Amino acid sequence: MLDLTIENSQLNQRLVESGDWNIVETEFDSTQLHHQETVFTLSNGYLGTRGTFEEGYPQDCPATLIHGVYDDVAIATTELVNCPNWLPLTIKVAGERFRMDYGEILSYERRLDLRLGIVSRDVRWRSPAGHTLEFHFQRFASLANQHFLASRCQITSVDFEGEVEVEVGFHPEPHTQGVKHWQTLKQGGLDNTIWLHSKTLHSAIELGMAAKLVVEAEETTTVHVHQLEQHSPTLITKLAVIPDKTVTLEKIVTVYTSREISTPAEAAIIRLVTAPSYSTLLAAHIAAWDQIWQESDIVIEGDRLAQLSVRYNLFQILAVAPRHDDTVSIPPKTLSGFAYSGHIFWDTEIFILPLLIHTQPALARNLLNYRYHTLRGARRKAQEMGYRGAFYAWESASTGDEVTPRWVPTPNGEQVRIWCGDIEVHINTDVAYGAWQYWQTTGDDQWMRDYGAEMILDTAVFWESRVEWNQKRHSYDIRDVIGPDENHDRVDNNAFTNLFIQWHLQTALTLWDWLVKSYPDTAAKLAEKLDLQPEQRQLWAKIAKHIYINQDLETGLIEQFEGFYNLEYVNLADYEPRTKSMQGLLGVEATSQKQILKQPDVLMLMYLLRDRFDRQTLQTNWDYYSPRTDHTYGSSLGPAIHAILACDLNQSAEAYTHFIRAAMVDLADVRRNAHEGIHAASAGGVWQAVIFGFGGVRMTQFGPIACPNLPANWTRLQFKLKWRNQTYEFDLMK
């Protein structure tokens, strides 16, 4: 069983021993190179940089991704592109280059300090010629000023006396999984500074990057620009090294794009010239992180693995959330990897948003404003498909137009049709749900008036033209859809979709009544803009009342979609042990004919609409659907939700198993795909599992209340929540 493997693994023992705030790697294992690159990712709300080594490594996967910097690509339409790499720093000891795969590594430690937002590395290295030196690397992406990045290298000789050469620069035209996206317009250097001006090939987004190299307290050391024809300029310095003396070098980098300023290269250069010192930048960065943790930290006593893994998941979400740009959102792999092309999914609203709504509401508002700014794209999609209102893209990028690939080639060259962009319609209500939750929690009436209302109402209009009247059954059908359980596509009357539509329409009616009463002028303008007629609102009420749900009135069991009960039952235990998803083992077609869930449609619904279902109904559906769900290798979105519902059913041991599966998904590479990037939805789900599951928090009209159900080994749980401009502090003990 996975939970036993996790509890007993050597990795987790090392994590526990590393303290409550530090992810520590004490041995370098080249087979884990790409996994660890993901783990040691740093972000600052503007960009993210994977944890590759400054000096490089064979077959490494360096990446710096900037929010909103997309470019055209085949199949996926557009993708978030790998930006010029700011990390390169090479060291030559008596002409021999320091590398982790060259010479001898005598000791090694890499550390991610979650409290401070710093990655550091200590290496004791013996060169092939027998020279021994110690290197201390440190880097951060400034949270205080998003356009500053910095790295520091301290070199201490153990037994070598002679010359060490250090060279820093950029990799100006990286590829994105084999695809080229950049052309260099200009580059140059002067004194201790180099700069780069680039542009994406299709979207014409310009990027400016500048760097300077400072050799601390070495007055006689000079830095000069080195540039060969057809090569990018670099900065080189030569150091006279003697045993027991430490030399410190600091690389400060500025980066801008034309998304923020029309002359990004000039801006980068000017900002670098007036840049504070490394120490000043670091102090401001640490202070910014301290403020974030004061508002968003969770303290767990009695379980150090849970404490550290929870903080790690919070760190990755809090680090990547855009702070100064409300036209971008958080991709499912944050800014840590290329999977899903950096497109935006429902992950943001349903899984990531709650953490931010309740601890960093200004950041939550930024993410929701992205959906407002892409509303035109949603309207275009609805119109192109013959519907009214707005239909949000299943995969969204800059404009909100649908960018889900329609066809994807298999390894053997076959083309497989992807239906999500056409028929995974629950995205509309996911966005509306996120907007409603933000408003209910913050009481931000102005935002709802100016932004949220239009989103919720126009997506409600869409359902009028999407439903079909079933005369035989006297109900409304939603046919040919995909629910969250993507193992089954093109189904009719998916329960998650239909019940969520019911909630959406009822909520839209409530919202309209509030708008008319509180802001009649806004209501009148929206009615004209969206062509809302009184009879439409009557239709919304009728659809909500008569939408088809196949629920057994005696037991409360809800059929996931029409015909699900007729599919073949599979005992998943018969396939253990395994290292693949059930779909990976059986194939797409075979899995679709069986009662095997990628993630729990009906149970997910019961979590999102908790107040609508009693405990017995939840128990009945849990008993039916949980055994049919591929918990280990299905969707990473499922375990955190199962943890919460298991708490609701007072099954704390099972809740903990699901929780730890979510909390360790990246740190322990639970699903064997962490090399692709951080599981952002799972990270957001971990916060929800702790707060709404083990903390038992429920939101009431008077604020949040807690009815805790702590795991056996937890002795204390502390956290803060914001509600209606007030901060509520919870200190839950056994």
C-alpha positions in Angstrom: 0.0 0.0 0.0 1.2 3.5 -0.9 0.7 5.0 2.6 3.0 2.4 4.2 5.7 2.9 1.5 5.5 6.6 2.2 5.7 6.4 5.9 8.7 4.0 5.9 10.7 5.5 3.0 14.2 6.7 3.5 13.4 9.9 1.7 10.7 10.9 4.2 13.0 10.1 7.1 15.5 12.5 5.6 12.8 15.1 5.2 11.7 14.7 8.8 15.3 15.1 10.0 15.8 18.3 7.9 13.4 20.4 10.0 10.1 22.1 9.5 11.1 24.6 6.9 13.8 23.0 4.8 13.7 20.6 1.9 17.2 19.0 2.0 18.9 16.8 -0.5 22.1 15.2 0.9 23.1 13.0 -1.9 23.1 13.8 -5.6 21.5 11.1 -7.7 21.6 11.8 -11.4 18.7 9.4 -12.0 16.5 11.8 -10.0 17.8 14.9 -11.9 14.6 16.1 -13.5 12.4 15.2 -10.4 14.7 17.3 -8.2 14.7 20.1 -10.7 11.0 20.4 -10.1 11.3 20.1 -6.3 13.8 23.0 -6.1 11.8 25.4 -8.3 11.7 29.0 -7.2 9.0 31.5 -8.2 8.0 35.1 -7.4 4.6 35.7 -8.9 6.2 36.9 -12.1 8.4 34.0 -13.2 9.5 30.6 -12.1 12.9 28.9 -12.5 13.4 25.1 -12.3 16.1 23.9 -9.9 18.9 23.2 -12.4 22.5 23.7 -11.6 24.2 27.0 -12.4 27.1 25.1 -14.2 24.7 22.8 -16.1 24.5 19.0 -16.2 24.2 16.5 -19.1 20.5 16.2 -20.2 19.3 18.7 -17.7 16.1 20.6 -18.3 16.6 24.3 -17.4 13.5 26.4 -17.6 12.5 29.9 -16.7 8.8 30.5 -17.4 7.2 34.0 -17.2 3.4 34.4 -16.7 1.7 35.3 -19.9 4.6 34.8 -22.3 3.0 32.5 -24.8 4.0 31.8 -28.4 2.4 29.8 -31.3 3.1 26.1 -31.6 1.7 23.2 -33.5 -1.1 21.0 -32.0 -1.5 22.9 -28.7 -2.0 26.3 -30.6 0.1 28.2 -28.1 2.4 27.4 -25.3 4.1 29.1 -22.4 7.7 29.4 -23.6 11.0 28.6 -22.0 12.6 32.0 -21.6 16.3 32.9 -21.7 18.2 31.1 -18.9 19.6 33.6 -16.3 21.5 31.0 -14.2 24.7 30.1 -16.1 27.8 30.4 -13.9 30.8 28.3 -14.7 34.0 27.9 -12.6 37.4 26.7 -13.9 40.0 25.6 -11.4 43.5 25.7 -13.0 41.7 25.3 -16.3 39.5 22.4 -15.2 35.7 23.1 -15.1 33.7 22.4 -12.0 30.8 20.1 -12.7 28.8 17.5 -10.7 29.7 14.8 -13.3 33.4 15.7 -13.4 36.1 15.1 -10.7 35.0 13.8 -7.3 32.1 15.0 -5.1 33.3 14.7 -1.5 30.2 16.1 0.1 27.0 17.6 -1.2 23.9 19.3 0.2 21.1 21.2 -1.6 18.5 23.1 0.5 15.2 24.9 -0.2 14.5 27.2 2.7 10.7 27.6 2.5 10.6 30.3 5.1 13.1 32.5 3.2 12.4 31.4 -0.4 16.1 30.6 -1.1 17.7 27.6 -2.8 21.3 26.9 -1.7 23.9 24.2 -2.5 27.1 23.2 -0.8 29.6 21.1 -2.6 33.1 19.9 -1.6 34.8 19.0 -4.8 38.1 17.5 -5.9 39.2 18.3 -9.4 40.6 15.5 -11.7 44.0 17.1 -11.0 43.5 16.7 -7.2 42.6 20.3 -6.2 40.0 20.4 -3.4 37.6 23.4 -3.1 34.3 24.1 -1.4 31.5 25.9 -3.3 28.4 27.5 -1.7 25.7 28.6 -4.1 22.6 30.6 -3.2 19.8 32.0 -5.4 16.5 33.7 -5.1 13.8 35.2 -7.3 12.8 38.4 -5.4 9.3 38.4 -4.0 9.8 42.1 -3.0 10.6 43.2 -6.6 9.5 40.7 -9.3 12.0 42.0 -11.8 15.1 41.1 -9.8 16.8 37.7 -9.7 20.1 37.0 -7.9 22.6 34.3 -7.3 25.7 34.2 -5.1 28.7 31.8 -5.3 31.3 31.6 -2.5 34.5 29.7 -3.3 36.8 28.5 -0.6 40.0 26.6 -1.4 40.9 23.7 0.8 44.3 22.9 -0.6 44.6 24.8 -3.9 46.7 27.9 -4.6 46.3 29.3 -8.0 43.9 30.8 -10.5 40.1 30.3 -10.6 38.2 31.7 -13.5 34.5 32.5 -13.2 32.2 33.2 -16.2 28.5 34.2 -16.0 26.0 34.8 -18.8 22.7 33.9 -20.3 21.4 31.1 -22.6 19.5 33.5 -24.9 17.6 31.1 -27.2 16.5 28.0 -25.2 14.0 25.6 -26.9 10.7 24.5 -25.3 10.7 20.8 -25.7 12.5 21.0 -29.0 10.6 24.0 -30.3 12.4 27.3 -30.9 10.5 30.4 -29.8 13.1 33.2 -29.5 15.2 35.4 -31.8 17.9 37.6 -30.4 17.5 41.2 -31.5 20.5 42.8 -29.8 23.0 41.9 -27.1 26.0 43.5 -25.6 28.0 44.4 -22.6 30.1 47.0 -20.9 32.3 47.0 -17.8 30.7 44.4 -15.4 27.3 44.3 -17.2 25.8 42.3 -20.1 22.4 42.6 -21.6 20.0 40.8 -24.0 17.1 41.9 -26.1 14.9 39.1 -27.5 11.5 38.6 -29.2 9.2 35.6 -29.5 8.9 34.4 -33.1 5.1 34.6 -33.5 3.5 36.5 -30.6 6.2 39.2 -30.9 6.6 39.5 -27.1 9.9 41.2 -26.4 12.2 40.4 -23.4 15.0 42.4 -21.9 17.5 40.8 -19.5 20.6 42.3 -18.0 23.1 41.0 -15.5 26.1 42.3 -13.6 28.9 40.4 -11.8 30.2 41.8 -8.5 33.3 40.3 -6.8 32.9 41.2 -3.2 35.7 42.8 -1.2 38.3 42.1 -3.9 39.4 45.5 -5.0 42.2 44.3 -7.3 39.9 41.9 -9.2 38.5 43.1 -12.5 35.4 41.9 -14.4 35.4 42.2 -18.2 33.0 41.4 -21.0 34.0 38.5 -23.2 32.3 38.1 -26.6 33.2 35.9 -29.5 31.5 36.3 -32.9 28.2 34.4 -33.1 28.2 34.0 -29.3 26.4 35.8 -26.5 28.5 38.1 -24.4 29.6 36.8 -21.0 31.3 38.3 -17.9 34.6 36.9 -16.8 36.8 37.4 -13.8 40.0 35.7 -12.7 40.7 35.1 -9.0 43.9 34.4 -7.1 42.9 31.7 -4.6 44.8 30.5 -1.6 43.7 27.9 1.0 41.2 28.9 3.7 40.3 32.1 2.0 36.7 32.6 0.7 35.9 34.7 -2.4 32.3 35.8 -2.9 30.8 36.5 -6.3 27.3 37.9 -6.9 25.2 37.9 -10.0 22.3 40.3 -10.1 19.8 40.0 -12.9 16.9 42.1 -14.1 14.2 41.0 -16.5 11.3 42.7 -18.2 9.0 41.9 -21.1 6.9 44.0 -23.4 3.8 42.8 -21.5 4.7 45.3 -18.8 6.7 48.0 -20.6 7.3 48.9 -24.2 11.1 49.0 -24.0 12.0 46.0 -21.8 15.7 45.9 -22.7 16.2 49.5 -21.7 14.2 49.0 -18.6 16.3 46.0 -17.6 19.6 47.9 -18.1 18.4 51.0 -16.3 17.1 49.0 -13.4 20.3 47.1 -13.1 22.4 50.2 -13.0 20.5 51.5 -10.0 20.1 48.0 -8.4 20.7 47.7 -4.7 23.3 45.3 -3.4 22.8 41.6 -3.2 22.4 41.8 0.6 19.8 44.6 0.3 17.8 42.7 -2.3 17.9 39.6 -0.2 16.8 41.4 3.0 13.7 42.8 1.1 12.9 39.4 -0.3 13.1 37.7 3.1 10.8 40.4 4.6 8.3 39.9 1.8 8.2 36.1 2.5 7.9 36.8 6.2 4.7 38.8 5.6 3.3 36.1 3.4 3.9 33.4 6.0 2.5 35.4 8.8 -0.8 35.4 7.0 -0.8 31.9 5.3 1.3 29.5 7.5 -0.1 26.3 8.9 1.5 24.9 12.1 1.1 21.2 12.7 2.5 19.6 15.9 3.1 15.9 16.3 3.8 15.1 12.6 6.9 16.6 11.1 6.5 15.0 7.7 3.0 16.5 7.4 4.3 19.9 8.7 7.1 20.1 6.1 5.1 18.7 3.2 2.2 21.1 3.9 4.5 24.1 4.0 6.1 22.9 0.7 2.8 22.8 -1.0 1.8 26.2 0.3 5.1 27.6 -0.7 4.7 26.6 -4.4 1.2 28.2 -4.7 2.1 31.3 -2.7 5.3 31.8 -4.7 3.7 31.5 -8.1 0.5 33.5 -7.6 0.7 36.7 -9.8 0.9 39.8 -7.6 1.0 42.7 -10.1 -0.8 41.3 -13.1 -4.5 40.3 -13.3 -4.4 39.2 -16.9 -2.7 35.9 -16.1 -3.4 32.9 -14.0 -1.7 29.8 -12.5 -1.1 26.9 -14.9 -1.5 23.3 -13.6 2.3 22.8 -13.4 2.8 26.4 -11.9 5.8 27.9 -13.7 7.9 24.7 -13.0 7.5 22.6 -16.1 6.1 22.4 -19.7 3.3 19.9 -19.3 -0.2 21.2 -20.5 1.7 24.0 -22.3 1.1 26.4 -19.5 -2.6 26.6 -20.3 -5.1 27.5 -17.6 -7.7 24.9 -16.4 -10.4 24.5 -13.8 -7.6 23.6 -11.3 -7.2 27.3 -10.5 -10.7 28.1 -9.5 -11.6 24.8 -7.7 -8.3 23.7 -6.1 -5.9 26.7 -5.9 -8.3 29.6 -5.3 -9.6 28.7 -1.8 -6.1 29.0 -0.2 -5.8 32.5 -1.6 -9.4 33.6 -1.0 -8.9 32.8 2.7 -5.4 34.0 3.3 -4.4 36.3 0.4 -7.6 37.7 -1.1 -5.9 40.3 -3.3 -4.1 37.5 -5.1 -7.4 35.5 -5.4 -8.9 38.6 -7.0 -6.1 38.8 -9.6 -6.8 35.2 -10.7 -10.5 35.8 -11.0 -9.9 39.0 -13.0 -8.0 36.9 -15.5 -11.3 35.1 -16.2 -13.0 38.5 -16.6 -10.4 39.7 -19.0 -10.9 36.5 -21.1 -14.7 36.7 -21.1 -14.6 37.9 -24.7 -12.8 34.7 -25.7 -15.5 32.7 -23.8 -18.2 34.6 -25.8 -16.4 33.8 -29.1 -16.3 30.2 -28.2 -20.0 30.0 -27.4 -20.9 31.8 -30.6 -18.6 29.6 -32.7 -20.3 26.5 -31.3 -23.8 27.9 -31.8 -24.6 28.8 -28.2 -25.6 32.0 -26.4 -23.7 33.7 -23.6 -20.2 32.8 -22.6 -18.5 29.3 -22.7 -15.1 29.4 -21.1 -12.2 27.5 -22.7 -11.3 24.2 -21.1 -7.7 25.2 -21.8 -7.1 28.9 -21.8 -4.1 31.1 -22.6 -3.8 34.9 -23.2 -7.2 35.7 -24.9 -9.5 33.1 -23.4 -10.1 31.4 -26.8 -10.1 27.6 -26.7 -6.5 26.2 -27.0 -7.2 22.6 -26.1 -5.7 20.5 -28.9 -8.4 18.7 -30.9 -6.1 15.9 -32.1 -3.0 14.5 -30.4 -0.7 12.0 -31.9 0.0 8.7 -30.0 3.6 7.3 -29.9 2.8 5.0 -32.8 1.6 8.0 -34.9 -2.2 7.5 -34.6 -4.3 10.7 -34.1 -6.6 10.7 -31.1 -9.5 13.1 -30.9 -9.5 15.1 -27.7 -13.1 16.2 -26.8 -12.4 18.3 -23.6 -12.4 21.6 -25.4 -15.7 20.9 -27.0 -17.7 19.2 -24.3 -16.1 19.5 -20.8 -18.7 22.1 -20.1 -18.5 22.1 -16.3 -15.7 24.7 -16.7 -18.3 27.4 -16.9 -19.7 26.7 -13.5 -16.2 26.1 -12.0 -15.4 29.7 -12.9 -18.8 30.9 -11.5 -18.2 28.9 -8.3 -14.8 30.5 -7.8 -16.2 34.0 -8.2 -19.1 33.3 -5.8 -16.8 31.8 -3.2 -14.6 34.8 -3.3 -17.5 37.2 -2.9 -19.1 35.2 -0.1 -15.8 35.1 1.9 -14.5 38.6 1.3 -17.8 40.6 1.0 -16.1 42.5 -1.9 -19.3 44.0 -3.3 -17.5 46.3 -5.6 -15.7 43.5 -7.3 -18.9 41.5 -7.7 -20.7 44.5 -9.1 -17.9 45.4 -11.6 -16.6 42.0 -12.6 -18.1 38.9 -11.0 -21.7 39.5 -11.8 -21.1 39.7 -15.6 -19.1 36.4 -15.5 -21.7 34.5 -13.5 -24.7 35.8 -15.5 -23.3 35.4 -19.0 -22.1 31.9 -18.2 -25.6 31.2 -16.9 -27.0 32.4 -20.2 -25.0 29.7 -21.9 -26.9 26.9 -20.2 -30.2 28.1 -21.8 -29.0 27.0 -25.2 -27.0 24.0 -24.0 -29.8 22.1 -22.3 -32.3 20.0 -24.2 -35.9 19.3 -23.1 -36.7 15.6 -22.7 -40.5 15.4 -23.4 -40.6 11.7 -22.4 -39.1 12.4 -19.0 -40.3 16.0 -18.6 -36.7 17.0 -17.6 -33.8 18.9 -19.0 -30.9 16.9 -20.3 -27.3 17.9 -20.8 -26.1 15.4 -23.4 -22.6 14.6 -24.8 -20.3 15.9 -22.1 -17.3 15.0 -20.1 -17.3 15.3 -16.3 -14.2 15.6 -14.1 -13.8 11.8 -14.4 -12.2 11.9 -17.9 -12.1 8.1 -18.1 -15.6 8.4 -19.5 -16.2 10.9 -22.3 -19.2 11.8 -24.4 -21.7 10.8 -21.8 -25.2 12.1 -21.1 -26.5 13.7 -17.9 -23.3 13.7 -15.9 -24.3 14.2 -12.3 -21.5 16.5 -11.4 -22.3 18.7 -14.4 -26.0 18.7 -14.0 -26.1 19.4 -10.3 -23.5 22.1 -10.6 -25.6 23.7 -13.4 -28.5 23.6 -11.1 -26.4 25.4 -8.4 -25.2 27.9 -11.0 -28.6 28.9 -12.2 -30.0 29.2 -8.7 -27.0 31.3 -7.7 -27.4 33.5 -10.8 -31.0 34.3 -9.8 -29.9 35.1 -6.2 -27.2 37.3 -7.6 -29.5 39.1 -9.9 -31.9 39.9 -7.1 -29.0 41.4 -5.1 -27.8 43.4 -8.0 -31.2 44.9 -8.8 -31.6 45.8 -5.1 -28.1 47.1 -4.4 -26.9 48.5 -7.8 -29.9 49.0 -10.0 -28.0 51.0 -12.6 -25.4 48.2 -13.0 -28.3 45.7 -13.3 -29.9 47.8 -16.0 -26.6 48.1 -18.0 -25.9 44.3 -17.7 -29.4 43.5 -18.7 -28.9 45.5 -21.9 -25.3 44.3 -22.5 -26.2 40.6 -22.0 -29.7 40.9 -23.5 -31.2 39.5 -20.3 -35.0 39.4 -20.4 -37.4 38.6 -17.4 -38.6 35.5 -19.1 -35.0 34.2 -19.2 -34.8 34.3 -15.5 -38.0 32.3 -15.3 -36.4 29.8 -17.7 -33.4 29.5 -15.4 -35.6 28.6 -12.5 -37.4 26.0 -14.6 -34.2 24.4 -15.8 -32.8 24.3 -12.3 -35.9 22.6 -11.0 -36.2 20.1 -13.8 -32.7 19.2 -14.7 -32.2 15.4 -14.8 -30.5 13.7 -11.9 -30.7 9.9 -11.5 -30.7 9.6 -7.7 -32.2 6.8 -5.8 -34.7 8.4 -3.4 -34.4 5.6 -0.8 -30.6 5.2 -0.7 -29.5 8.6 -2.0 -27.1 6.9 -4.5 -26.5 9.1 -7.5 -25.6 7.6 -10.9 -22.5 9.3 -12.2 -24.0 9.5 -15.7 -26.7 7.7 -17.6 -25.6 4.1 -18.2 -22.8 4.1 -15.6 -24.5 1.2 -13.7 -24.4 -0.9 -16.9 -20.6 -0.7 -17.2 -18.4 -3.6 -16.0 -17.3 -3.6 -12.4 -13.6 -4.0 -11.8 -11.9 -5.0 -8.5 -8.9 -2.7 -8.6 -7.1 -4.8 -6.0 -6.7 -7.5 -8.6 -4.3 -5.2 -10.5 -2.0 -4.5 -7.6 0.9 -3.9 -7.4 1.1 -1.5 -10.3 3.0 1.6 -11.4 0.5 2.9 -14.0 -3.0 4.2 -14.1 -5.7 1.8 -14.9 -6.2 3.6 -18.2 -2.5 3.2 -18.9 -2.8 -0.6 -18.2 -6.1 -1.3 -20.0 -6.1 1.4 -22.7 -8.5 4.3 -23.2 -11.3 2.4 -24.9 -11.4 -0.5 -22.5 -11.3 1.7 -19.4 -14.2 3.8 -20.7 -16.3 0.6 -20.7 -15.7 -0.1 -17.1 -16.6 1.4 -13.7 -13.1 2.8 -13.2 -12.8 6.4 -12.2 -9.9 8.7 -12.9 -11.3 11.0 -10.2 -14.5 11.1 -8.2 -17.3 13.0 -10.0 -20.1 12.5 -7.6 -17.9 12.8 -4.5 -16.3 15.9 -5.8 -19.7 17.4 -6.2 -20.6 16.5 -2.6 -17.6 18.3 -1.3 -18.2 21.5 -3.3 -21.9 21.6 -2.4 -21.4 20.2 1.1 -24.5 21.9 2.6 -26.8 20.1 0.1 -26.1 16.5 1.2 -26.6 14.8 4.5 -24.1 12.4 6.0 -26.0 9.3 5.0 -26.1 10.3 1.4 -22.4 11.0 1.4 -21.7 7.6 3.1 -23.8 5.8 0.5 -22.0 7.4 -2.4 -18.6 7.1 -0.8 -19.1 3.4 -0.3 -20.0 3.0 -3.9 -17.6 5.3 -5.7 -14.4 5.3 -3.6 -13.6 1.6 -4.4 -14.1 2.4 -8.1 -11.6 5.3 -8.1 -8.0 4.9 -9.2 -6.5 6.7 -6.1 -2.8 5.9 -6.7 -2.4 6.7 -10.4 -5.6 8.3 -11.5 -5.9 12.0 -11.2 -3.7 13.9 -8.7 -6.8 16.0 -8.0 -8.7 13.2 -6.2 -6.7 12.3 -3.0 -7.1 15.7 -1.3 -10.9 15.7 -1.9 -11.1 12.1 -0.6 -9.2 13.2 2.5 -11.8 15.9 3.3 -14.8 13.6 2.7 -13.2 10.8 4.8 -12.9 13.4 7.6 -16.6 14.2 7.2 -17.3 10.5 7.6 -15.1 10.3 10.7 -12.6 8.0 8.9 -9.5 9.8 10.0 -7.0 7.0 9.2 -8.2 6.7 5.6 -8.3 10.5 5.4 -4.6 10.6 6.4 -3.7 8.0 3.7 -5.3 10.2 1.0 -3.9 13.4 2.5 -0.3 12.1 2.6 -0.7 10.8 -1.0 -1.5 14.4 -2.0 1.0 16.2 0.2 3.9 14.1 -1.0 3.0 13.9 -4.7 6.0 16.0 -5.7 8.4 15.6 -2.8 8.3 11.7 -3.1 7.3 11.6 -6.8 4.3 9.5 -5.8 2.9 9.3 -9.3 6.3 9.1 -11.1 5.6 12.2 -13.1 7.0 15.0 -10.8 9.7 15.7 -13.4 7.0 17.4 -15.5 6.4 20.0 -12.9 4.6 20.9 -9.6 1.1 19.4 -9.2 -0.5 22.8 -8.5 -4.1 21.6 -8.0 -3.0 18.9 -5.6 -1.0 21.6 -3.7 -4.1 23.7 -3.3 -6.1 20.6 -2.4 -3.6 19.9 0.4 -4.5 23.2 2.0 -8.2 22.4 1.7 -7.6 18.9 3.2 -6.0 20.4 6.3 -8.4 23.3 6.8 -11.8 21.9 5.7 -10.9 18.2 6.4 -8.8 17.8 9.6 -9.6 21.3 10.8 -13.3 20.7 10.1 -13.8 24.4 9.1 -17.3 25.4 7.8 -18.2 28.8 6.6 -21.3 30.3 8.1 -23.0 33.6 7.8 -21.2 34.7 11.0 -17.8 33.6 9.8 -15.7 30.4 9.9 -16.2 27.8 12.6 -14.1 24.6 13.3 -15.1 21.1 14.3 -11.7 19.4 14.1 -11.0 15.8 13.3 -7.2 15.6 13.7 -5.2 12.6 12.7 -4.1 10.3 15.5 -0.5 11.7 15.7 -1.4 15.4 15.4 -1.4 17.1 18.7 -2.0 20.7 17.5 -3.2 22.5 14.4 -2.8 26.3 14.0 -3.8 28.5 11.1 -5.4 31.8 10.2 -8.3 32.6 7.9 -9.6 35.8 6.5 -13.3 36.5 6.3 -15.0 39.8 5.6 -11.9 41.8 6.3 -11.3 40.1 9.6 -8.6 37.6 10.6 -9.7 34.5 12.5 -7.0 32.6 14.4 -7.5 28.9 15.0 -5.6 26.9 17.6 -7.0 23.3 17.6 -5.6 20.8 20.1 -6.4 17.3 21.1 
